[in-house]
Amino acid sequence: MVAKCHATGDQQNDPAVTIIDRMRRKADDFAVSIGAQPGSVEEPVPAKPPHGPNLVWVNRVFTAPSFRRAHVEWLEILDVFAVAHVVILPRLNDPAPIFGFDMIAGRKQATGIFLDFSPVVAGPCVPDLNAVIPQSVRDGFSNLRVRPVWGNIFSPEFFAIRPTSIDEIELALSLADTASRVYLDCLGARRPVLSAPDRNVVNGHAAYGHAQRLNPHTFNMLSRYIGPQQARVFIDDVLFPLPN
């Protein structure tokens, strides 16, 4: 089930198509695919981030019968850097892992692409990210990154690279496409046994949110542009709200 790179050679080598252009299109693709899920409804964003002349910030939040929350974020500081961020949270009676995708880049270089199906309960993840990105594919990337020190919430299959070429960026984004389709299809086909929230699942979602809130890089970056108070509100209320 390994994805192939779908971009043509012209698209890959076109200097007019920047890395940030590719990221923006991918964020849009995620929002479209999530919004197309059966019963998906777009919800209002609870905390609107401030905007400025050099700041483009789009946040879209969805709910559906197969997931309780999906958030797609596009943050661009014009001529400086951009972030594409996606988190999909299953229902609280479903022990499926949490889908997470992030890409960070400047105008000329991507510093990181991250993808995971993060477990919320003990035992093997279903779906399994290794089914989408086996080791043989990972070994083809020139600069794999390790899990961050604070990232014990991520699975052992956590995929992270510092891409060194447009080809690697395109392949990684194609893999993310495949991973999201596999993940959403799996959620749509699941029939959780429990009708009420499961305490272990709730605790797993809470642990994921708490750990993400402690990521110093997110807080420091946002504080630089919108101040520490607004950064904390956005992280807690929009990026990583805890389960009710």
NORBEL-V807756 format. One record per residue. RES is the residue in one small letter. SS is DSSP state (hx for helix, st for strand, lp for the rest). PSI is psi in whole degrees, -180 to 180 (NA if undefined). Layout:
{{RES SS PSI} {RES SS PSI}}
//
This chain:
{{m lp 26} {v lp 132} {a lp 149} {k lp 155} {c lp 123} {h lp -13} {a lp 144} {t lp 166} {g hx -38} {d hx -42} {q hx -40} {q hx -36} {n hx 0} {d lp 114} {p lp -18} {a lp -19} {v lp 101} {t lp 169} {i hx -41} {i hx -36} {d hx -45} {r hx -42} {m hx -45} {r hx -43} {r hx -39} {k hx -40} {a hx -42} {d hx -41} {d hx -43} {f hx -46} {a hx -40} {v hx -46} {s hx -38} {i hx -43} {g hx -20} {a lp -3} {q lp 146} {p lp 126} {g lp 7} {s lp 136} {v st 133} {e st 130} {e st 157} {p lp 146} {v lp 128} {p lp -27} {a lp 108} {k lp 121} {p lp 151} {p lp 155} {h lp 153} {g st 177} {p lp -24} {n lp 13} {l st 120} {v st 122} {w st 111} {v st 129} {n st 128} {r st 133} {v st 132} {f st 153} {t st 158} {a st 164} {p lp -29} {s lp -13} {f st 151} {r st -23} {r st 136} {a st 130} {h st 127} {v st 122} {e st 137} {w st 116} {l st 123} {e st 122} {i st 109} {l lp 131} {d lp 14} {v lp -68} {f st 172} {a st 156} {v st 130} {a st 131} {h st 131} {v st 132} {v st 131} {i st 123} {l st 122} {p st 171} {r lp 156} {l lp 0} {n lp 12} {d lp 119} {p lp 15} {a lp 153} {p lp 171} {i st 132} {f st 130} {g st 136} {f st 136} {d st 143} {m st 135} {i st 134} {a st 155} {g st -170} {r lp -32} {k lp -8} {q lp 135} {a st 131} {t st -21} {g st 142} {i st 128} {f st 139} {l st 136} {d st 151} {f st 97} {s st 124} {p lp 147} {v lp -14} {v lp 164} {a lp 150} {g lp 176} {p lp 147} {c lp 137} {v lp 111} {p lp 170} {d lp 125} {l hx -28} {n hx -23} {a hx -24} {v lp -41} {i lp 82} {p lp 167} {q hx -35} {s hx -34} {v hx -42} {r hx -39} {d lp -16} {g lp -12} {f lp 143} {s lp -21} {n lp 80} {l st 143} {r lp 153} {v lp 165} {r lp 141} {p lp 161} {v lp -39} {w lp -2} {g lp 41} {n lp -6} {i lp -17} {f lp 159} {s lp 162} {p lp -20} {e lp 4} {f lp 127} {f st 123} {a st 133} {i st 156} {r lp 96} {p lp 145} {t lp 3} {s lp 163} {i hx -37} {d hx -43} {e hx -38} {i hx -48} {e hx -41} {l hx -43} {a hx -40} {l hx -36} {s hx -41} {l hx -39} {a hx -39} {d hx -51} {t hx -43} {a hx -42} {s hx -38} {r hx -45} {v hx -45} {y hx -51} {l hx -38} {d hx -39} {c hx -45} {l hx -42} {g hx -28} {a hx -12} {r lp 148} {r lp 85} {p lp 140} {v lp -38} {l lp 139} {s lp -23} {a lp 159} {p lp 139} {d lp 130} {r hx -37} {n hx -39} {v hx -45} {v hx -45} {n hx -38} {g hx -41} {h hx -40} {a hx -42} {a hx -39} {y hx -48} {g hx -45} {h hx -45} {a hx -43} {q hx -37} {r hx -25} {l lp -2} {n lp 111} {p hx -28} {h hx -41} {t hx -49} {f hx -45} {n hx -40} {m hx -47} {l hx -38} {s hx -34} {r hx -32} {y hx -29} {i hx 3} {g lp 153} {p hx -35} {q hx -49} {q hx -36} {a hx -44} {r hx -41} {v hx -44} {f hx -44} {i hx -46} {d hx -36} {d hx -26} {v hx -51} {l hx -51} {f lp 63} {p lp 145} {l lp 153} {p lp 144} {n lp NA}}
//
